[in-house]
C-alpha cells in the first residue's frame, strides 16, 4: 500500500495523520530502545518537549539555525547539510517533534533506506526515541502507528491507535486509522464500526468504506 504521510490526508484508503493534537502533561519515563539508538534525553541543545517548548526555543532551531525550514520539511534541500542532517539536529533538540518525525519517515521512504544520509540513527530509532522521550504524547503515538502500518505491523499499529483514542476519543483520524488496521488483519466488523464512528466524527474520506464494500463487508 502506498503511503505519503505528508499528504495522505487527501488520499482515500491510506493512513492519515493530524499533527495538531492536544498537549498532555510531560513524562520523563522511558522505554527500552531497539539497538543503538542513543539517549533521547541527552542533546547539545535541549532536549525539549515540543508540545511545551517556547517560541524562542523552536525559532532558534527551526528558523535561525535553519534546521527545519519549509525546504527541509518538504525534503527539497538542507540549509547547513543534508536534509537528513537537518532533521537529525531537529529531533535531537525536540525528540517528539511530530512534523520532523514524519519528514524523517518520508525521507527514508523516498530514498528507500532505513537510515537517511546525514542521520546518525535509523528511522525506527527516531520513532522509538520519540515515544521513549514522551510516552504520553499521543501525537507521536499516532505517528508510530502509521509507521508500523507501513511495515505491515498492524497489531502494533492497532495498539498505538487505541492509545490515542483512549486519550482523545473524538479523534476521527485515529478511529479511521484504527479501522484501516483492523481491515488489514481481517477484523472486518471492527473495521466497519471504526469507519462509521470516524464518519460520525466528521472524517471526510471514504477509502475505508470502499475497501469494506469491495470485500462485501459494508453495511449501512
TORMI-61723 format. One line per field, with one value per atom (N, C-alpha, C): z, y, x. Coordinates in steps of 0.001 Angstrom, whole numbers, plus 500000, padded with zeros to 6 digits. Layout:
BEGIN
pz <- (Z|...)
py <- (Y|...)
px <- (X|...)
END
This chain:
BEGIN
pz <- (500000|500000|500000|499121|499015|500079|500789|501827|501666|501504|501613|502870|503931|505225|505323|504426|504494|503827|502767|502017|502080|502908|502887|503374|504050|504469|503275|502082|500883|500049|500492|499684|500298|499647|500198|500389|501496|501703|502274|502643|503246|504675|505464|506846|506880|507812|507838|509207|509202|510454|510560|511726|512063|513123|512810|513738|514827|514716|515762|516774|517859|518872|520205|521126|522440|523189|523841|524639|525983|526370|527645|528545|529776|530723|530301|530585|530221|531152|530619|531426|531084|532091|531857|531750|531852|531786|530407|530342|529055|528881|527626|527292|526702|526695|526142|524636|524137|522725|521995|520739|519972|519494|519570|519010|519629|518842|519294|518837|519649|519279|520118|520911|521705|522829|523479|524605|524224|524084|523679|524719|525934|526997|527047|526099|526017|524666|524682|523442|523710|522675|522825|523104|522577|522831|523194|524421|524882|525604|525431|524582|525256|524412|524876|524391|525206|524797|523801|522580|521548|521885|522648|522989|523906|524740|525729|525508|524472|524171|523863|524189|523950|522474|522107|520736|520420|521343|521106|520906|521695|521562|520186|519757|518445|517325|517447|516400|516214|517328|517244|516441|516655|515942|514523|514389|513102|512088|512504|511564|511617|512810|512922|512541|513085|512734|511372|510849|509521|509456|510603|510627|510277|510310|509947|509233|508102|507244|506292|505479|504518|503566|503135|502204|502843|504158|504860|505021|505479|505733|504465|503337|502070|501375|502060|501585|500332|500096|498909|499099|500208|500465|501902|502413|503726|503624|504765|504780|505289|506169|506687|506375|505737|505394|504655|504672|504013|504763|504104|504768|505996|505868|506991|508169|507885|508960|509664|508889|509485|510397|509911|510709|511939|511783|512904|514019|513670|514672|515314|514484|514991|515984|515654|516502|517734|517731|518959|519928|519386|520222|520686|519789|520082|519651|520468|520052|519634|520196|519862|518940|518080|517064|515993|515942|515062|513575|513144|511717|511285|512141|511807|511767|512672|512698|511428|511009|509754|508569|508583|507495|507436|508597|508626|508060|508412|507887|506371|505893|504447|503708|504356|503735|503552|504585|504465|503411|503360|502364|500955|500768|499447|498963|499873|499490|499639|500065|500212|501066|502237|503165|504581|505450|506847|507619|507032|507695|506686|506642|505673|505813|504712|504687|505622|506487|507415|508772|508885|510154|510871|512155|512896|513162|513295|513641|512520|512641|511665|511889|510904|511039|512237|512383|513518|514831|514919|516137|516442|515433|515670|516165|515597|516033|517478|517793|519142|520162|519762|520646|521039|520078|520350|521393|521239|522180|523539|523548|524806|525545|524803|525389|526062|525380|525938|525593|526360|526076|526187|526829|526955|525771|524827|523695|522632|522523|521577|520124|519926|518569|518025|518843|518368|518375|519233|519185|517851|517387|516096|514961|515051|514050|514047|515241|515286|514751|515018|514473|512959|512353|510894|510401|511122|510748|510815|511875|511984|510826|510451|509351|508053|507853|506666|506644|507850|507968|508029|507890|507968|509350|510358|511747|512301|511783|512064|513515|514144|515539|516430|516149|516911|516623|515355|514982|515707|515788|516493|517936|518588|519987|520124|519204|519281|519008|518000|517694|518840|519508|520674|521801|521958|522983|522703|521433|521049|521391|521039|521246|522730|523543|524992|525546|524988|525485|524665|523450|522575|521823|522542|521963|520762|520589|519457|518261|518232|517112|515923|514944|513744|513027|513024|512401|512983|514320|514994|514756|514785|514537|513106|512157|510766|510609|511199|511116|511793|512933|513625|512743|512085|511182|510040|509476|508400|508889|510102|510660|510902|511430|511615|510274|509245|507914|507444|507664|507176|507875|509114|509805|509677|508865|508607|509640|510542|511542|510956|510023|509237|510053|511027|511845|512649|513194|513930|512990|511790|510806|510429|510270|509935|511040|512286|513409|513463|513241|513284|512107|510950|509770|510012|510596|510852|511942|512937|514000|513463|512609|512011|511188|510443|509639|510539|511641|512553|513194|513271|513853|512806|511569|510511|509603|509668|508786|507336|506418|505083|504019|504261|503198|503286|502117|502036|501660|501811|501417|502150|503464|504245|503889|503716|503308|501990|501042|499730|499840|500724|500940|501483|502435|503015|501988|501156|500102|499146|498795|497863|498428|499746|500412|500748|500401|500717|502204|502910|504359|504826|503892|504306|504525|505639|505932|506431|505926|506374|507731)
py <- (498812|500000|501242|502146|503362|504344|504934|505901|507107|508274|509512|510180|510176|510588|512080|512850|514297|514705|513994|514379|513332|512287|511188|511567|512713|513135|513364|513546|513750|512475|511378|510163|509101|508765|507768|506426|505752|504406|504315|505450|505401|505902|505560|506007|507500|508189|509646|510133|511371|511947|513402|513776|515180|515502|516404|516660|517659|518292|519209|518433|518020|517235|517941|517546|518173|517894|518902|518736|518141|517097|516453|516718|516302|516512|515781|516350|515739|514585|513628|512487|512136|511852|511506|510016|509211|507763|507355|506363|505929|504444|504014|502609|502181|500888|500394|500607|501135|501427|500249|500041|498947|499309|498365|498579|499755|500384|501528|502807|503259|504447|505668|505562|506697|506998|508126|508540|509785|509668|510830|511933|511644|512637|513442|513202|513947|514640|515924|516692|517924|518388|519600|520812|520794|521857|521171|521374|520659|519383|518294|518217|518820|519313|519933|519147|519145|518587|519571|519127|520064|520673|519970|520479|521693|521751|522822|523735|523492|524346|525766|526736|528133|528484|529598|530098|530308|530897|531178|529894|528876|527596|526988|527012|526461|527308|528618|529521|529409|529261|529176|527955|526835|525606|525601|525877|525702|526783|528024|529145|529750|530192|530811|529814|528606|527568|526950|527144|526633|525131|524508|523047|522468|523303|522789|523858|524267|525225|524456|525187|524548|523634|524056|523234|521928|521945|520717|519829|520413|519621|518969|519651|519092|518253|518049|517187|517704|519015|519606|519763|520381|520595|521013|520750|521228|522602|523249|524582|524585|523644|523553|522198|521341|519993|519272|517952|517185|517340|516989|517017|516109|514946|514027|514629|515396|516043|517097|517861|518894|518259|517181|516506|515846|515342|514764|515796|517002|518051|518425|518582|518961|517944|516656|515601|515333|515819|515766|516846|518021|519123|518903|518338|518081|516652|515653|514261|513939|514654|514383|515450|516016|516979|516187|516251|515353|515558|516811|517059|516659|516899|516481|514955|514302|512845|512295|512900|512498|512709|513842|514133|513098|512662|511645|510323|509979|508756|508845|509993|510161|510163|510724|510742|509320|508505|507114|506379|506664|506038|506465|507761|508274|507717|507686|507236|505729|505056|503593|503137|503767|503424|503438|502617|502634|503724|504261|505314|506404|507472|508539|509155|509624|510252|511454|511510|512620|512368|511319|510984|509921|510104|509148|507845|507934|506755|506354|505153|504671|505366|505274|505835|505203|503889|503208|503803|504083|504672|506017|506861|508184|508062|507114|506912|506433|505445|504887|505869|506675|507709|508695|509043|509992|509439|508169|507552|507365|506986|506814|508142|509221|510541|511038|510882|511315|510273|509183|508116|508544|509693|510180|511049|511298|512178|511398|511670|510900|511263|512421|512777|511799|511487|510553|509117|508830|507504|507315|508368|508295|508120|508866|508726|507298|506754|505395|504385|504605|503715|503687|504849|504927|504267|504516|503892|502371|501853|500413|499894|500658|500209|500101|501003|500950|499674|499204|497983|496738|496953|495875|495226|495989|495536|496048|495489|496047|495853|494759|494560|495618|495954|497011|498369|498579|499830|499967|498871|498888|499325|498811|499177|500676|501264|502695|503528|503147|503915|503838|502697|502567|503485|503610|504501|505947|506338|507687|507888|506909|507031|507067|506337|506361|507779|508546|509897|510966|510623|511568|510814|510452|509583|510170|511464|512084|512319|511660|511816|510978|511637|510937|510282|510981|510449|509100|509034|507815|506680|506983|505942|505405|506300|505876|504992|505425|504631|503274|503263|502006|501092|501674|500884|500281|501054|500532|499371|499502|498428|497173|497360|496213|495535|496347|495795|494933|495414|494705|493366|493232|491943|491095|491558|490762|490890|491874|492102|493090|492585|493471|494116|493401|494003|495176|495007|496105|497252|496927|497961|498745|498025|498671|499631|499182|500032|501297|501154|502316|503252|502688|503513|504380|503780|504533|505578|505224|506188|507362|507072|508147|509078|508496|509311|510185|509616|510377|511535|511410|512463|513461|513264|514230|513875|512623|512265|512287|512963|513238|512167|511179|510240|508930|508316|507056|505873|506018|504949|503648|503716|502511|501936|502792|502335|501582|502106|501456|500118|500048|498776|497724|498124|497201|496795|497729|497409|496367|496537|495611|494196|494090|492785|492287|493102|492747|492831|493688|493792|495092|495948|497216|497051|497619|497624|498999|499474|500804|500654)
px <- (500835|500000|500873|500605|501396|500958|501919|501628|502519|501928|502672|502161|502946|502445|502181|502770|502578|501279|500896|499711|498612|498798|497856|496472|496342|495026|494110|494696|493907|493761|494367|494385|493487|492374|491472|492175|491850|492352|493746|494349|495678|495599|496601|496636|496902|496262|496320|496766|497255|497725|497324|496798|496615|497660|498577|499678|499301|498149|497722|496896|497524|496844|496943|496083|496064|497358|497889|499105|498737|499459|499231|500429|500334|501424|502674|503847|505110|505426|506167|506576|508009|508815|510201|510427|509355|509510|509976|510858|511377|511186|511094|511004|512339|512595|513856|513878|514988|515111|515750|515367|515969|517373|518292|519627|520343|521206|521984|521293|520352|519581|519946|521006|521415|520439|520653|519832|519033|517719|516923|516881|517340|517328|518624|519524|520777|520886|521238|521370|522212|522904|523688|522818|521604|520622|519316|518871|517696|518110|517345|516154|514918|514001|512778|511564|510534|509244|508637|508401|507944|506594|505780|504450|504517|505552|505642|506846|507622|508779|508313|509145|508797|508967|508383|508547|510023|510760|512183|512979|512687|513392|513141|511909|511571|512178|512041|512516|514025|514757|516209|516653|516000|516361|515816|514541|513882|514249|514246|514412|515808|516244|517563|518652|518570|519543|519286|518096|517754|517583|517289|517238|515869|514827|513504|512695|513214|512524|511604|510876|509968|510726|511915|512687|513131|513348|513710|512490|511399|510190|509665|509819|509359|510428|511557|512647|513328|513253|513867|515372|515771|517200|517415|518632|519012|519624|519814|520391|521832|522169|523535|524154|523409|523873|522765|522796|521750|520433|519339|518038|518061|518693|518789|519527|520563|521327|520486|519716|518860|517806|517203|516180|516792|518011|518740|518885|519319|519513|518178|517156|515838|515308|515457|514923|515787|517003|517793|517299|517018|516540|515105|514283|512872|512539|512835|512631|511193|510218|508816|508223|509043|508587|507832|506493|505732|505990|506109|506318|507715|508709|510075|510158|509450|509421|508783|507697|507058|507985|508691|509618|510739|511246|512289|511754|510525|509915|509774|509303|509122|510456|511488|512817|513332|513196|513613|512822|511528|510658|511067|511293|511664|512989|513966|515306|515499|514452|514477|515650|515721|516789|516245|516813|516411|517125|518205|518980|519330|518555|518792|520176|520722|522038|522052|523061|523202|522568|521781|521138|521964|522203|523021|522284|520951|520180|519225|518690|517715|516375|515504|514158|513453|513585|512969|513447|514755|515296|514650|514528|513945|512515|511769|510386|510345|511160|511146|511727|512703|513244|512138|511291|510204|509243|508870|507942|508600|509872|510596|510729|510950|511126|509851|508735|507456|506382|506312|505354|503898|503635|502259|501833|502725|502436|501662|500376|499572|499881|500519|500937|501959|502970|503994|503465|502496|501862|501144|500492|499809|500821|501934|502991|503529|503794|504324|503322|502039|501026|501063|501228|501314|502602|503688|504961|504849|504245|504039|503194|502186|501325|502104|503076|503919|504756|505115|505908|505027|503712|502716|502681|503065|502955|501629|500549|499232|498789|499170|498785|499417|500676|501342|500702|500324|499667|498329|497587|496305|496487|497517|497771|498025|498795|499078|497833|497057|495854|494847|494781|493904|494365|495676|496211|495808|495870|495450|493981|493152|491708|491349|492090|491844|491963|492888|493125|492410|492039|491360|490251|489172|488134|487408|487460|486777|487696|488848|489780|489313|488731|488275|489449|490582|491793|492179|492226|492651|491660|490377|489374|489494|489734|489885|491122|492244|493467|493303|492620|492363|491517|490525|489692|490486|491417|492255|493118|493637|494464|493629|492427|491542|491254|491038|490771|491932|493149|494328|494545|494044|494195|492937|491976|490780|489687|489779|488724|487713|486912|486054|484937|484386|483338|483889|485078|485712|486050|486512|486834|485579|484461|483191|482777|482879|482490|483341|484644|485529|485282|484994|484708|483468|482435|481206|481419|482209|482492|483290|484279|485071|484183|483254|482321|481464|480976|480115|480867|482197|483037|483522|483058|483364|484513|485006|486114|485630|486361|485836|486059|486913|487279|486508|486313|485572|486456|487763|488670|488397|488221|487955|486592|485617|484288|484363|485122|485248|485975|486964|487658|486691|485867|484903|483846|483423|482461|483039|484316|484961|485021|485026|485041|483641|482645|481274|480970|481710|481559|480932|480584|479987|478484|478009|476564|476183|475074|474588|473898)
END
